[in-house]
């Protein structure tokens, strides 16, 4: 439980702020697509090395990078938008990954990879998650201004002599890294939940970006802590329970946040 809590809190601190930047770029579904796209790499790592965390992580990271590169290539050489090309590729990747794992493992192996096993996080897994979280926070802090400009005004960033594509590639790499770090605890299907739900919820509370980044990390940490406790006392799966707690925070925000439903109704009545 201690290792699970530390790992979930580390993921909350690094992945939720990335979700805020994804929503700013109108790429909210991009993270969901990438979380499925890493599955073939995870499956190949599982076939070759079994449930070896380094092998699964390296395979998942390479698969995510390859899928992003293929989607970008298709968009440049055809008339398809990047989201359309990515959707077609990630569905293929998801089906291929499930097929490979089902043919070479047990049903329990497939469930662990798809839905995670946060209580099974060992010391190497915890070190991986902590390393990814630390690297993401440091890289995000150092490249904060460039990531901000690339999100709001990429043309100005390019005109100022900086390469907008470099910041975009860094950002996508950080997203893939966090999704790969999340799959052992939350699974490939649930990993994006801790990234996007607190991020969307935070936008209902604040207009300034720094406040949204902080709020999203705090909500993700709260959901991780509450989800672990709830799963312990109810014997429910830990990963889905954490996402359900994040959903509860989102529903509360929809109701009472300054940009939520209830304040809007009160403002209409007062007007």
N, C-alpha and C positions, 0 to 999 in steps of 0.2 A: 504493500500500500504506500509506503514512503517513497519507493522508487517511482511508482505510478504517479503519485502526486507531483513529485519534482519534475518528471518528464512532461506531464500535462501542463504544468505552470510554465515551463520553459517554452513549450509550443505556443501557449497562449500569448506570451510576451512578444514572440517574433512573427507568428502567422497572422494574427488579427490586424496589426497595422498594415501588413501587405494587402489584406482584404480591403482596407479603406482606400488604398491607392488603386486597387482594381475597380472599385465602384466609381472613383473619380474618372477613370479612363473609359467607363461604360463597358467594362470587360468582366462583369460579375460572373457570367457563365463560363468564362475562360478557365477559371480555376477548377470548376467542376469537370470540364473536358480534360484538363491536364491530369487531374487525379485519377481518371480512368485510363489515360494514355500511358501511364507508367506501368500498367499491369503486365504487358508482354515482357518487359525487361525484368520485372520481379519474377515472372513465371520461368523465364530462362535461367535466372540465377537460382531459383528453387530446384529446377531439374538438374542443374550441374552440381550444385553444392548443398542442396537440402535447405533447411531453415537456418541458413547462415546469414546473420544480419548484414555484415559487410557486402556479401555477394548480392543479396536482395536489394540493398541500398544503391550499390553501383549500377546494377542492372536497371533499376527503376529510374535513376537519374539519367542514364544514357538514353533510355527509351523516351523520357520526357523531352530531352533536348532534340532527339531525332524527329519526334512528332512535330515540335514547334518549327524546326527547320523545313520539314516537308510541307507543312501548311503554308509557311511564308513563300516557299518556292512555287507552290501551286497558285497562290494569289498573284505572284509577279508574272507568271507565264500564261495565265488564263484570265477570264473575266470574272471568276468567282471572288467574292469577298473572303477575307481571312477567316471570319467566323464560320462561313459555310464550309470551307475546305477543312477547317479544324474539326467541325462536327462529323463530317464523313470519316475522317481518319480516326478520331477517338472512339467512335462506335465500332470500327473494325478492330482497333487495338483492344478494346474491352472484350469483344467476342473471342479474339485470338488468345488473350491471356487466360480467360476462363476455360477455354478448350484445352490449352496446354496443361494447366494445373489439374484439371479433371482427369486427363489422360495419364498423368504421371504422379498423382498423389491421392490422398484420401479426401473424403468430404470435409473432414475436420480441418485439413490443411487449407482447403478452399475457403472455408468460413473464416479462419484466422486471417487470411490475407485480405479478404473482401471487407471484413468487419472489425479486424484488429483484435488485440488481446492486451489491453493496457496493464492488466495485473501480471502479465507474463514478461514485462520489460526487465531485462537483466542488466548487469553492470555495463557491458559493452554498448547495449542499446541506449542506456541512459547517457553514456559519454557521447554517443553520436548525436542524440537529441540536443544535449547541452552545447555541443560544439557547433551544430547548425544554428541554434538560437543565438549564440554569442556572435558568430560570424555575420548572421543576418542583421543583428542590431548594430554592430560596428560598421558594416558596409552601408546600411541604410543611413546611419548618422553622417558618415563621411560624404556620401553622395546625395544627401537630402536636397540640397538646392537644385542639383541637376535633375533629380527625379521629379521634383515639384514643377520645374519649368517644363520638363518633357510631358508631364501630365496635363498642364494647363495651356501651354503655348510652345509646342515643339518647333514652330517656324522661327520664333524669337531665339530659341536655344541654338538652332542651326545658324542664324544670322550673327550670333555673338561669337562664332568661331568654334563652338563645341559640337561634338558629334552626338546628335540626338539618338542615333541608332545604338551607340555604345551604352547609354543609360537604359534604353529599352531592353537591350540584351542582358544587362546586369539585373534589371528588375525581374525579367522572366526567369533568369537563372535562380534568383532568390526564391521565387514562387515554387519552382520545381524542387529545389532543395528542401523547402519546408513541407511540401506535400510528401516527398520521399521519407523525411523524418517522421511524418505523422502516420504513415501507413501501418507501422507495427503496433501503434497504440490505438488508432482509430480506424484502421483499415483503409483500403483504397477508395471505397465507396463513401466513407464518412469523413475522410481527412479534410475535405473542403468545408465541412460544416463549421468547424472551429475557426476557420479563416473568414468566412463570409457572413455568418449570422451576427456576431458581435459588431462587425464593420457596418453592416446595414443599420443595425440598431443604434450605433453611435451617431450616425448621421441625423437621426431624429432628435438627438439631444443638443447638438452643437453645430454652429456654422463654420467655425475656424478649424483648420486642418489639425493643428497640434492638439486641440482638445478632443477631436475625433480619434486621433491615434491613441491618446492616453485612455479615453473612455473604452475603446474597443478592446484594448489589452486588459483592462480591469474587468470588463464583462466576461471576456474569455476565461480569465483566471477564476472568477466567481463560478462560472458554469463548470469548469473542470473540477473545482473543489466540491461543489454541491453534487455534481454527477457521480463522483467517486463515492461520496458518503451514501447517496441514495442507492447506488448499485450494491454497496456492501450490505446494507440493511434489507434490501429487497431481493437480493440474489439475481438482479437483472444484469444483462451485459453492460460492461462499463462504457465502452465507446458510444453506443447508441444513447445510453442514459446521459452522458455528457452533452451530446447534441440536443437531446430533449430539454435539458436545463438551459442551454443557449437559446433554444426556441422560446422557452418561458420568459427569459429576459427580453427577447425581441417582442413578444406579445405585450408585455408590460410597457415597453417603450412605445409601441403603437398606440397604447391607450392613454398614457399620461405624459409622455415626453412633450417638450414645448412645440414640436412640429408634429405631434401625434393627433389622434382623433378628438379626445376630450377637450384640450385647449382650443382647438379650432372651433368646436361647437360653442364653447363659452365666448370666444371672441365674436362669433356671428351674433349671438344673443345680445352681447353688450353693444354691438354696432347697430 
